Amino acid sequence: MKTIGWLLSRMILLRFVMILTGISAFVVSLTLVTYSEDILKQGAGRAAAIAEYAFLLLPVTASTFMAISVLLGILLALVELSYRSELTAIWATGLSPIRIVVMMLPLAMIIGGITFLIADQGVPRVTPKLIDWGVGEFGRKKVGVGDGKAIWMRASNDILRASKANRDATELTDITIFRRDTNGKLVERVNAHSAILVNRRWQLEDVVVYHAENVKPNRLKRLVYSGNMRPAREGKRSGEPAEMSAVDLGYFIRNEGFGIKPVHVFETWWHRRMSLLFTPWLMIALCIPLAVQFRRGGAAGRLFMIGLALGFSFSIFEGIALTMGEVGFVPPWFGAWAPFLVYAAIAGAMTFRAETVS
C-alpha cells in the first residue's frame, strides 16, 4: 500500500514541477519579448538585464500559476493511470479514496509549503525591485509611496500627509494634517515642520494652524497631536497586501492599516495566505473521488474535464469571496476560507459517495 502511495505521489509531483516550470517559462519569456526595449533601457543596455529581470519576475509568475499547476499535475497523473486501466487495479487492492487522500498528505504538505513560501517570501522580496524597474504593469505601481515620496495616512476623520519618515517611522518631516468633522467637512489645517513620536503621542514642531473660519492662523512652537497617526516602517508603506508577507500583514493589522487601507483588507489577505497551505490538499481531495467513477481509459477525458471544471470554479469562487472580504461585505475569515470550506464539503460528499458505491 505504501508503494502505491509513493508511486502516485511521485507521479503527481513530477507532473506538477514540469507544468509549473513550463507555464512560468512561457509567461516570463512572453513578458521579456513584449517589454524587451524597456528592460534594456532600464538596464543601461546590458544583455544581462534580461536575465536579471527574468529572475525577478519568476517568483511572481510561479505564485500566480501554482494552484492550476497542482490541479493539472493531479489530473494528468490520474488520467494516465485511467488510460492504462491501472486505476482499476489500484481500487481492486481494496484501497479506499480516503486512504489514498491520507497517503497524499505528505505531498500536499510539501506543495503547500512551497506555495506558501513563494507567495509569502519570494513575491514580497522581488516586488519592490520590479517596481523600481517600472516595466509593464509595475510601471503604474512605481508612483506609489516610498522614500522621498508623500506618505498619506488617516487617523479617525483626519487626513495626514508627511513628506518623509525615518526607517522606524518615529520621526516625520513636512507634515500637513487636514482635520475634519464627522461629516467630512474641513475644520482646520495643521502644518508642521517635523514630528517626533514620544510615549505614543506625536509632538509637532514649528506648527501653523489654519482655521476654516476667516481668522488669523495660530503659530505654535510645539503642539501635541492626539490622533492615532502611525505610518508604516520603511519598505512597508505600499499597503498592497498581495505583495506583503504574513508578518507584514500582521504588522499592518496591529496598527489598524496605518490609514492606508481598512484593516479588514489586511485581515482578509492574512487568512488568504494561510489558506495556501491547504489548497493542494483540497485539489487532491477533489480529484481522487472522481477517479473512482472514471476507472477505465474510455472515461479519462471526462475525468480530466470534470476535474478541470471543479478547479476553475473554485478559483472563480475564491476570487469573488476574496473581493467580498476586501470590501467588507463579509468577515475577513469568511472571505478567505469560505471557498475552501465549501469545496471541502463537496470533496467529502464525493468521497462518501465513492466509498458507498464501491
N, C-alpha and C positions, 0 to 999 in steps of 0.2 A: 504493500500500500504506500509506503514511504517513497518507493521508487517511482510510482505513478505521479505522486505529488511533486517530486523533484524534477521529473521529465517535463511535466506540464508547466511548472514554474519557469524552467529554463527556456522552454519554447516561447512563453509569453514575454519573458524579459528580453530575449534576443530580438524578437519582432518589435517590441516597444522601442528599444535602442535604435534599431535600424530605421523605423518610421520617424521617430523624433529627429534623428540625425538628418534624414533625407528632407523632411519638411523644413527644418531650420536652415539647412544649407541652401535650399531653393529660395526661401524668403529673403535670407541675407544676401544672396547673390543678386536677386532681383532688385533689392534696395541699392546695392552697390552700383549696379548698372544704371539705375534711374538717377541717382544723385552723385555719380562719379565726379562730375565737374565741381560740385560744391565741396565734396570731400577733399579733392586735390587742392582746391583753393584754401580751405581751412588748414590743410596740412602742408602749406607752403610748397606745393608741387611735388612733394616726396611720394614715391610709389609705395613706400612702407605705410603711408597714411591709410591706404585702402585696407591693408591687413589689420592695422590698429583699430580702425573704425568697425571692421567686421567682428573683431574680438570683443569690442564693447557692446555691439548690438546682439551678440549671440545669447546672453542670458535673458534679455527681454523677449527675444523671439521664442526661445525654448520654453519660457514660462507661459507664453500665450498658447502654445500648442501642446502643452504637456498632457492635459486631460484627454484630448482627442487621440493623441498617440497611444495612451494607455488603452482606451477603448478599442482602437483599431488593432493593437497588438493582441488583445484577448480574443477578439472576433476572428482574426486571421488564424490564430492557433487552433481555435475550436472548429473553424471551417475546414482547415486542413485535416484535422482528426475525423471530422464528419465525412469528408470526401473519401477518405481511405477506410471508412467504416470502423475506425478504431474507437470511436465513442461508444459504439455498441459493445465492444469488448471491455471497455472500462466499466460500463454500467453492469455488465454481466459478472464482474468480480464481486458485486454486492456493495460497491461504494455508493453512498447516497450523495445528493447535491450538497447537503450540509457539511458532510465530511470533506468534500472537495474544497468548499469555500474555506473551511477551517485550515486545510492544508496550504491554502494560498495566502494565509495571514502573514507569514514572514515576507513573502514577495510584496504584498500590499504595503507592509510597513516600510520596506526598503524604498519602493517607488514613492510612497507618501512622504518619506523623509527627504528624498531628493527633490520632490516638487516643492516642499516647504522651504528647503534651504535656498533653492534658486530664487523663489519669489521673495523670501524674507531677507536674504543676504546678498545674492547676486544682483538682483534688479536695483535695490537701493544704492548699491556701490557704484554701478555703472551709469545710472540715470543722470546724476549731476554732470558727469563728463560728457555724456551725449548732448545734454542741454548746452554745455559750453561750446561744443562743435556747432550747434544750431543748424543741423541739417534735417530737411524734411519736416516731419511733424514736431520734432524737438526744437525747430526754429521758433515756433509760436510760443513754446514754453520759456524761451530764453528771456522773455520780457518779464518773467516772474521776479519775486523779491530775492534779495541776497546782499552780499557786501557791496556798499556804495549805492544801494537802491533803497527806495522807500519801503518801510515796514509798516503795514497797516494792521491795526488791532481794534478790538471792540471791548468795552467794559460797560455792561448794562446798556443804557441808551447812548452812551458816549462813543464817539468815533475818534480814534487816535492814530497819529502818524508820526513816525520817527525816521530821520534820515539814516542813522547808523545805530548799531548796538555792538557792545563788545562780545567776546566769544561766549561768555556765560549769561549774557542778556541781563546784567545787573547795572549797566550804565548805558544811557541813551543820549543821543545828540540831536539838536534841532527838532524839538517836539511841538506838535500842534494838537490840541485837544478840542474837539467840537462837542460841547455839552448841549444835550437836547432834553426836552421834557418827554413825558410819557407818550405824547402824540407825535414825536419825532421833530418837533419844531426847534430850531436853533435858539438856544438861550444865551450862550456866551461862547467866545473862542479864547482859548488859553494858549499863548505862545511861550515856550521856554527854551533857553539855550541848551540846557542839559538836565538830566535827571539821574539820581542815584537811588538804588533800592536799599533802604535802611529799615531793618526789622519789618520786612514785608510791606512797607509803605514807601511810596515814591516821593523823594524830596526834589522838587523842581527848583532850578536856579535861574536867576535873571528872567523873571516872569512878567509878561504883559497880558492883562485880561481885558478883552474887548466884549462889551455888553451888547445885547440885541437892541436895547433902547439907545437912543442917541445921547449917550453920556460920555464923559471923558474916560479913556481907558485907565485902568489901575496898573501901576508899575510896582512890582514887588521884588525884593532881593531873593526871597525864598518863599516857597509855598509847598505844603504837603498835600499831595493828591490822594484822596481816599478810595478812588476807583480801583477795581481789580485789573490793573494793567500789567500784563506779563507777556512779553514777546518770547518766541522760541529761541533756543540756543543757536549759535552759528552752525550753518549746514543743515538745519532742520526747520527752515522758515517757509518752505514752499507750500506746505499744507496739503500736498497731494497724497492721499492715503494709499493709493495703489503703489506708490514709489517709496513707501516707508517700511521699515522693519517693524516687527511686533513690539519691540522695545520702544521705538519711537512713537508708535501708535498709543502705547500705554502712557508715554510721557505727555502726549497731547491730551489724552483723556483726563489725566490727573490735573491738567491745567486748563480744563474747560475749552480746549481747542484754541487757546490764545486769541479768541475772537476772529480767527481766520475762517473757520467753518464751525457749524454747530457740533457739539460734542458727540451727538448720536451718529454723525457721519464716520468719525474715527472708531466708535464702538462697533458699528456695523462691519467695518473693514477688519477690525481685530478679530471678530468672530469668524469672518470670511477666511482670514489667514489660518486660523486653527482648523477650519473645516477641510483645508487642503490635505491635511494629514490622513483623512479618512476617505477622500474621494476615490482613490484607486481601489480600495476595498469595496466600495459601493459598485463600481463598474464590474468587478469580479462577481459580486453577489447578484447583479442583474443578468449577467451573461451565462453563468453556469446553469441555472434552471432552464434557460432556453435550449441549452444543448441536450437536455433530456428529451425535449419534444421533437428535436430535429436530429435524430441519431445517425441517419444514413446520408450518403453523398448527395442523393437527389434533393434533399432539403437544405443543403448547405447555403444556397442562395437566399432562401427565406430566413435562415438563421442570421446571416450577415445583415440583411436589410432591416429586420425587426430590431436587432441589437443596435444598429446604427441609428434607427429612428428613436429608440429609447435614450441613447446617449445625447443626441442633438436636442431632443425635447427637454432633457434635464438641463442642458446648457442654456436654453432659452428661458426656462422657468427660473434658473439660478440668476440670470441677468435681470429679469423682471423683479424678483424678490429682493435682490441687492439694491436696485434702484429705489424700491419702495422703502427699504430700510434707510437709505441715504437721505431721502426727502422727509422722513419722519412719519410715514403713513402706518408703519408697523414698528414694533420694538426692534432694536438692533439685532438681538439674538435671533429673533424670528426671521428677519430678512436674510440672515446668513445661513441659518440651519433649516429653514422650512423645506427647501428643495431636497436636502439630504434626508430629512425625516420622511417626507412623502415618498420618495423613491426607495428608501429603505423598507418602507411598508409594502410597496409594490414588489420588491425583491423577496420579502418574507412571504407574501401571498403566493408568488410564483413558485417559491421553494416548497411551500406546504402542498401546493397542488401537484408538483412534480413528485414529492415523496408519497402522496396518497395514490396517485395514478400508477407510479411504477411499483 
